Amino acid sequence: MDDRDLIARVLAGDPTAERALYDAHVDRVYRMVYRIVGDMDQATDCVQETFIKAFRRLGDFRGESALGTWIGAIAMSVALNALRKVKRFRQREMSLDEAPEIGRPAAAGDPHLRARLHGAIDALPEGYRAVFLMHDVEGYTHEEIGSMLGIHSGTSKAQLFRARARLRQTLADFAPEQA
């Protein structure tokens, strides 16, 4: 079933279509929101709020982007607003390692590098961090990120470039020596 048919069934009040829409997007929304807010309970609340807003606004969906991108934009807005309300950009309660993995096992690695990497990601400016997580971790395209964040795809590319540069600089002492 394509997005248009699914949306039409949801708007007609079909609860199985609502569940299908939710199930199709909830995992990706949760992973993205969790990485932004850094707290499992807050991420769960944000996901719930995201889908409440998405279902309320579904009749306004124009189809100019993929349904997943549109829902992702709502999720980013909800997550960033939640962060602003709680003011916890730099004081995460839970590390990203504790996020439940979906579909793949966690890779083992140097715990010092992992801790430094998470700290370095947390220290990025809000826009850089959001673009880095959405592109390099979640796999969104620059066009999708631009649509979700209300920025141009070129801005997304520039922020990703700057985020990676800051991370390279912060983590340079973990790189092997160049001969």
N, C-alpha and C positions, 0 to 999 in steps of 0.2 A: 504494500500500500504506500503510495507516495504522500508527501506532506500535505498537499491540497486536500486529498481525500480524508486524511486523518483529521485535519483541521475542521473540515465540513462536518464530520461525524461528531467531533468534540462539541462544536457549536450547536449541533442538533441535540446534545444532551446524552450522548452515548457514553456510559461509564467505562466500557471496555476500551473505547478509543482514548479516553482520558488516561487510563492506566497504561496503554501502549505508548502514548506520547511521553508520559512520565518515565517509564522504564527505558525508553530509547535514549533519554538525555540525562538521567539523574547521576549516573556514575561520573561522566565527564564534568558535569556542573559541580558535583561534590569535590572532586579532585582539585579543580581550579579554585574554588572558593576556599577550600581548606588551606591550600598553599598561600592564599592571600591573607586570610585571617589568622591562621596558625593555631586555632583552637577547635577541637572536635565538636564541642557543644555549640559554639558560635557558628561553625560551618554548617551544622545540621539546621540551625535556626535560619541561616541565610538561604540554604537550599529550599527550605519550606517556604520562606517569603518569596523567593524567586519564582517558584511554581504557582504560588497564589497569584502573584502579579501577572505571570505569563498567561494563566488561564483567564484572568479578568480581561486582559488586553488582547487575547487571541483574535478577536474580531478586527483589531486594528492592524494585524500582521499583513503587510502588503506584498510579501514575497520577493522583495528586492534583494534579499540575502537568503541564505539557507535558514531553515527554522532553527537549527542548532546554533547558528551564529546569533540569531535574534535572541534566543533564550540565554546564550552566553553573555550578551550585552546587558541583559537584565541582571544576570548573576553578578557581573562585575560591578555594576552600579550598586546593587544591594551590599556586596562585600565591602566595597570602598566606603560606603556610607556607614556600615557597621564599625569599620575601623575608626572612622572619624568620630563616631559617637563615643567609643570606648577609649580612644587615644592610646592604642597599644601597638603602634608601628614598630617600636624597638624592644618591647618587652613581651616577647612571646612566652606563653606558659608551657608549650609543648613543642618538641622538635619535629621537623618534617619526617624524621625516621619513624615516628610513632603513627603516622598516617597509614591506615590500612591499605595494603597493596591490593590492587584489583587486576587479576589476569597475569601477573608476573611476580616471581619471587624477588625479594630484596637482594641486591648485590652486596657482597662483603667488600670492605675496603678499609683503608687506613682510618681509624676512628678520629685521629687528630685532624686529618684532611677534611673528613666529613663535618666535623664540628666547625672548622674554620670556614668551609664552604657555606654552611648554613648561616653562620654569623655574617659572612661577606654578602650573601644574598639579602639578609635582613637589613644590612646597612645601606643597601642601594636606595637611591631616591625612589619614591612611590611609583612614578611612571616607568623608570628603568626596570624596577623589580616586577611590576605587572607585565610588561612586555616580555622580559626574559622568561618568566614562568610560563606565560601563555604560549610563547613561540618554542623555546628550547625544551620545556618540560612537557607541556600539554600538546604541542604539535599544531597549534593554530597557524594559519598563514598570516602574512602581514595585512592582507586585505581584510581578513576576518577580525584581526586585532583592531585594525583601524575602525571598522564598523562598530565593534563592541565598545571601544573607548572613545569614539567620536573624534578620532584623529586621522590624519592622512597616512596612507601606507608608508610613505617616505619617512614620516615622523617615527613610525613604529620601527622601521629599519635603522634609523639613526639612534633611537633609544636603545635598541638591541646592541648595536655596535658599541655604544658608550658603556652599557652594562657589562658586556663581555670584557672590554678593556679594563674597567675597574676591577672586575673579578680576577683577570690575569695579573694585574698589579698587586692586588691584595694577596693572592696565592702564589706569587712568584717564587718564594722560598721553598715551595714544595716541588718545583720543577727540577728535573735532573740537570746537572751542570753541563753547560755547553763547552765543548773542547775547542 
